[in-house]
């Protein structure tokens, strides 16, 4: 069992009691700042600090209110220091979805600055991914790529429903019950132009990725894409595919490999297998397996850090990126943190998040957030 270096409590104090029912939490890379959403639609920015014995300010540094509770809250670091970007989605009476992008100033001033809005004529998103400056989402047998910084987009016909998607600057991987399918991203157009309102076909026909799907014994899924800006600029996008292999949960680490001179029938980037690692999940807990992606920090140690939720525990696994393709990489460590040791029952848990850089885990109920540090805080972040 893993014991935290320090555990502290954030007990929000807000103007109205109805605003205090928390629903989602996202740590800004580095772990000091936290963004939360509430059932009331309130978004807040909190300063968690780094002192293991210091009290956490119960008042938000900044806040903004959406018309409805968001069902998606994603966050990424920005290129500029001291800025994060937040993307939220909320439903409008079941007939449409509003997507809003914010820049969040982390200091010396603190504010949510709206930088873009996009309305989707659908009541649900089948899958979505956040990549640098872009939010990609799948609904009604199409996939839309929206660049919220330049307000340009493209909508692509995919002719089926996918359970998850992954996105590189040039290429999209979609997952369904048959396997993985690739297609390229056409040029993006100004959002308010007639060309942006048309659905288009990808430059290349979709193709299956059997060299990855063949590793697993049963259906597989892609981990949700969150924040890839922790990797060096222009580096390869690292992503996880997970499923069952030899009775265990297995993770296949892959990269999008750019094709130097793609053939007419191939996308501009293809996934390349980097290695396989497994996680020993007790058989009686397999039904509670719920993997969540962390920031895939490609630091000096070249580690991939993953976390998933079981019935009563949160499991953290660390595996190194392999030096050679297709190298078997067992998880170098797998630590279990008990929710009950933080005073949280499984039915009370509303959200959790972990920052791979600082080793900070936040565990939220509807009324408060436990802040747990598993590494000595590094205030350089």
N, C-alpha and C positions, 0 to 999 in steps of 0.2 A: 504494500500500500504506500502511496506517495503522500508525504506530508509537506504542506506549504511552508515556505520560509516565513511568511507573514499572512495573516488574514484580517481584513478590515471590512467595515460595513458602510455602504452608501444608503442612507435613508432619506429619500427625496422629500423636500418641503416645497410644495407648490401652492399657488394661490387658491385653487379649488380642489376639493377632495376627488372629484371625478377625473382630474388630470393625472392622478397618481397611479393609476392602474397600468403598470408597464406591460408591454407586449414583446418587444424585440430589443436586442442590445448588439452594438458593434463597436469593437475597439479600434481606435486609430492606430496604425502601425507604430510601434514604439511603446504602446501600452499606457501612456499617461492620460490620454483623453478618451472619453467614452461617449458615443451617441446612442440615445434611447428613443424608442417610440412608445406612445401610450394609446390605450383604447380610444381616448378622446380625439386622437389625431395630433397630439402635441409631440414635436421633436425637440429634444434637449441635448445640449453639449455639456459634459461634466469634466471637471479636472480631478482626476483620482490621485495625483501627486505620486511621489515615490517613497516617502518615509514610511518604514514598516510600522511605526507606532503613531504616525500622525493621523489626525482626524480628517475625514473627507468632507469637503464643503457640501452641505446638503442643498445648496441653491445652485441652479444651472448657470453656467457662464453665458449661455445664449439659448434662445428657443424660437420656434416658429410653429404655427398651427396649420394643419391640413384640414380640408373639409370632412374627411373620414379617416378612420384608422387605416394605416398602410398595411398591406399584406406582404409587401416586399420592402426590405430595408437593406441596402448594400452600400459599402463604403470602400474607397480606395485612396491611397496617397496621391497627391498631385506632384507635378514636376517642380513647382515652387515650394520652397521650404516654408513650413508653417501654415500649409493649406491642405485640407482634405476635401474630397468630393463625395457627396452622398446622393444616391438615386433611390427614390421611393415610388411605389405604385399603390394607388387606392381606387376602389370601385365607385362608380357613379350610378347608384340605384340599379345595378345589375345590367345596364345597357352599354356601358363603356368603362374604360380604365384610363385614368390620368397618370402619366409618368412625369415626375418632376425631378430635375437635377439641381443640386445646390453645391456651391462652394462654401466651405466652412472655414472661417478665419480662426486660427488657433492662438494668435497673439501678434502684437500686443492688444489689439482689439479682438472681440469675439462676436461673430454674427453668422447667420445663415443667409447667404446671398443666392437668390434664384438665378440660374443661368440658362435654363431651358425647360420647355414643357412639350409633351406629345400626347395626343389623345388617340386611344386604340378602340376601334369599333368592335369590342368583344367583351364578354363577361368573365373570361379566364385566360391566363397565360399557361400554356402547356410546359414551357421551359424558358429559361432566360440565362444570360451571362453578362457580367460586367468586365470590360477590358478597358485599357487606357483610353479615356475620352469617349468610349462607345458603350451603349447598352443595346444588346441584341436579344430579341424576344420572339417566341414562336406562338402563333395562334391561328385558328381557322385555316390550317394547311398552308400557311405562308410563314416566312421568317423575315423580320424587319431588322435592319442594322441602322441604328440612329447614332450619329455623332453629335452629342449634345453641346460640344464646345463650338463647332462650326455650324450647327443646325442644318445638317445634310443627312440624307437617309436613302435607303433603297429597300424595296420589299420584293422578296424572291419566292416564286412558286416552289413548293416542295411536295405537293400532291399526297401527303400522308400526315399522320400525327406522330411526333417523336416525344420520347419521355425526357430527354435531356440533350443539351447542346454544349459544344465547346468552340471557342472562336479564336483564331489567330488574325493578324492583320490582313491576310489574304484569303483564308480558307475557313470553312465551318465543318465541324464533325457533328452529325446528328445520330442519336441512338434510338432504336426501336427494338421490338422483340426479335427481329431477324438479324440484328447486328448493328454495325456502325456504317455510316454513309457520309461521303465527303462531297462538297461542292464549293466552288469559288465564289467570292463576293464581287458582284459587278460594281462599277463606279457609282458613288453616292451622288445624289442630286439635292439642290436646295429644297428644304422641306415644304415650302409653300409653292413650289413649281408644279406644273402639270406632269412632268416626267416623274416626280417623286410619288405621285398618286397612282401611277401604273405599276402593276406587278410584272416582274421580268423573270426570265429563266437564267440560270447560271451559265457562265461561258462554257463550262464543261459538264458532261453528264455526271450524275452522282455515282459513286463507286463504293463497294463494300471493302472493309478492312479485315480480312480473314486472318492475317498474321497476328493480330491482337486478340480477336474474339476466340480463336482456336486454343488459346492458353487456358480458358476457363471451362469448367464442367457444366455450367448452367448459365442462365441469363445474367447479363452484366449491366452495369450502370456507369455513367460518367460522374465524377465528383463535380459539385457546383463551382463554377468559376467565380472568383471574388476579386482578388487583388494581385495583379501580376507586376505592379510597378516596383516591387521590392527587388526584382531581378535587375541586373545592369541593363542600360538602354540597348536596344537592338539585339538582346540575347534571345535564345530560343525559348519558346513558351513551354514550360513543363506542366504536365497534367497527369492526373491519376485516373485509371479505369479500375473498378473493383468488382468482385464477384466471388463465387465459390470455386476453390481449386483443392482437390485432395482432402475435402472435408473441412478446410479452413477458409477464412476470408483472406483473399489475396488482393494485393494492389500491384498493378502494372504501371510503372513510371514510363512516360512517353514524352517525346518532344515533337513539335511541328518542325519538320526539316524542309527548308526551302529548296525547291528544285532549281538547279542552275539553268537548265534549258528544257522546260517541260514539253512533253509531246502534246499533240493536239487533243488527245483523249484523257490527259491527266490534269489534276488540279495543280496550282502553283506551289502547294506545300502538302507533304504527306507525313503522317505520324510515324515516328521511328521508335522502336522498342528500346528502352534503356535498361530495364531490369525488373525483377519480380521480387516482392517481399510479402510475407504472410503475417497474419495476426491470429494468435491462438484465442479464439472466442469460445467460451464454454458452450457446449451443445444446448444446454437449457436456456441460454441467454441469446441464442442466435435470432430468435424472434424479435428481440429488442434492438438488434443491430441497426444503428442509424449514423452512418459516417458523415462527418462534416468537414469541409476543407478548411485548412488554415492558410495563412499567407505562406506560399511555398518559398521560403527565404533561401535563396541560393547564396549563402554566405561562404566564408572561407572554408568552413567544414563541409560545404555542399550537402547539407542535410535537408531531407523532406520530413516535415512534422505533420502528423495527422491526429485527429481526435474523433472519437465516436461515443455515442451514448448507449449504455446498457440499461438494465432495469433499475439498478440502484447506483451505478458507477459511471464515471467518465474515464475513458481509457485514452492515454496519450502514447503515441508510438513515434519513434525516431528511426529513420533509415537513411543511410548515405546514398547519394546519387552514385551509380556505378561509373567506373572509369571506362569500361568497355561495354558496347551494346550487348544486350541479351545475357548479361551476367546475373546470376541468381543472387539477390541481395536480401538476406534475412533482416528482420527488424533488429536494430542494435539495442533497442530497449523498448519495453512496453510497460508503462506505469499506470496504475489504477488509482483514481481518486474517488473516495466515497462521498456521495452527495449528503448522506446523513451526518458525516463528520463536519460538514458546513452548516448543519441544521436545516437542510432542505430535503423534503420528501419528493419522490418522483412526480407525484400528482400536483405538487406545488410549483415545479419547474416551468417557467415560461420561456426562457431563452438562456443560451450560454455562448461564450465566445472565448477564444484564446489567441494571444499574440505570440507568434513564433520568435520574435526578436527579443522580447523582454521576459518570456516565460510567465506571463500574467494570464490568469483565468478569471473570467467574471461569470457568476452564476446568479440568475435573476429570478425572483418570484414576482408576483404582481405588485408588491409593495416595496421591495428593497433589493439591493444588489450586493452579493458577497464578492469581495475583491481578494483574490488569492495569488500570491507571488511565490513561484517555485524556483526562482533564481534571485541572487542578490541584485537589486535594481541597478540598471546602467542608465544614468541620467543623460548620457550622450545622445540618446534617441529622443 
